[in-house]
Amino acid sequence: MLVRDGGVDDVSVQPADVLQAVLTRGGRSFAVAHNHPGGTLDPSVADLMLTRRLDQAAATIGLRFLGHILVAGDQWMAMPAANATAAGASGRGRGRSSRAGSTGEA
C-alpha cells in the first residue's frame, strides 16, 4: 500500500500516517519500504530516525513493526526494528531481486 509518493530528493512520512494506514486495514504488524533513486543503500539520518520513531510508536499502541527496507536498483537492505531484532529476526541483509522474488544474505 502506498502511503506517500515522493520526489527525487525527499518525501515526508509521519509515523502517524503509517500507523493509521495499518490500523484502518486491521493490521497487527507491518514493515515499510522505499526506494533510493540515487542508487545507494546507505540509510540517511531521516531513514534511521523514521525507523526508530516507527518502532517506538508501534510498540506504544501494540503493533509489531518488522523493519524498514531500502531499495536501490536491483539491490535491497533491511533495517530491522529494535523489537524485531530482540525477538530473533535476522539483522541486516543485502541481496539481489529477481522476477521470482528477493533473495539475500542474512
BATORGU-163783 format. One record per residue (C-alpha): x, y, z. Coordinates in steps of 0.1 Angstrom, whole numbers, padded with zeros to 4 digits, always signed. Example, Ala and Ser with C-alpha at 12.3 -4.5 7.8 and 13.67 -1.06 7.14 Angstrom:
# residues 2
+0123-0045+0078/+0137-0011+0071/
This chain:
# residues 106
+0000+0000+0000/+0013+0034-0009/+0013+0059+0020/+0033+0087+0003/+0046+0094-0032/+0078+0114-0030/+0101+0133-0053/+0136+0125-0064/+0152+0141-0033/+0128+0138-0004/+0095+0126+0009/+0080+0134+0043/+0064+0104+0060/+0050+0107+0095/+0046+0077+0118/+0010+0086+0125/+0002+0083+0087/+0018+0048+0086/+0001+0036+0118/-0033+0049+0107/-0030+0030+0074/-0021-0002+0093/-0049+0002+0118/-0076+0011+0093/-0068-0022+0075/-0069-0043+0107/-0031-0049+0106/-0012-0061+0136/+0023-0060+0122/+0039-0041+0093/+0071-0031+0075/+0079+0000+0054/+0099+0001+0022/+0110+0028-0002/+0135+0033-0030/+0167+0053-0030/+0168+0066-0066/+0204+0078-0061/+0215+0042-0061/+0230+0040-0026/+0218+0016+0001/+0233+0038+0028/+0205+0048+0052/+0201+0085+0057/+0197+0102+0090/+0160+0106+0081/+0158+0068+0074/+0173+0060+0108/+0151+0084+0126/+0119+0072+0109/+0128+0036+0117/+0133+0044+0154/+0101+0066+0156/+0080+0039+0139/+0094+0012+0162/+0086+0033+0193/+0051+0044+0181/+0041+0009+0171/+0051-0005+0205/+0031+0022+0222/-0001+0011+0206/+0005-0026+0205/+0016-0031+0168/+0046-0050+0157/+0070-0031+0135/+0091-0055+0114/+0115-0031+0098/+0124-0007+0071/+0136-0019+0037/+0157+0003+0014/+0157-0005-0024/+0183+0009-0048/+0180-0005-0083/+0181-0043-0080/+0196-0043-0045/+0179-0040-0011/+0188-0037+0025/+0166-0043+0055/+0169-0022+0087/+0151-0043+0113/+0132-0027+0141/+0148-0029+0175/+0120-0051+0188/+0122-0074+0158/+0160-0079+0163/+0154-0086+0200/+0129-0112+0191/+0154-0131+0169/+0148-0116+0135/+0178-0115+0111/+0199-0084+0113/+0207-0067+0081/+0207-0083+0046/+0217-0074+0011/+0207-0093-0019/+0196-0092-0055/+0160-0090-0067/+0147-0113-0093/+0113-0118-0110/+0107-0148-0088/+0113-0127-0056/+0141-0114-0035/+0169-0134-0021/+0195-0121+0003/+0222-0129+0027/+0213-0127+0063/
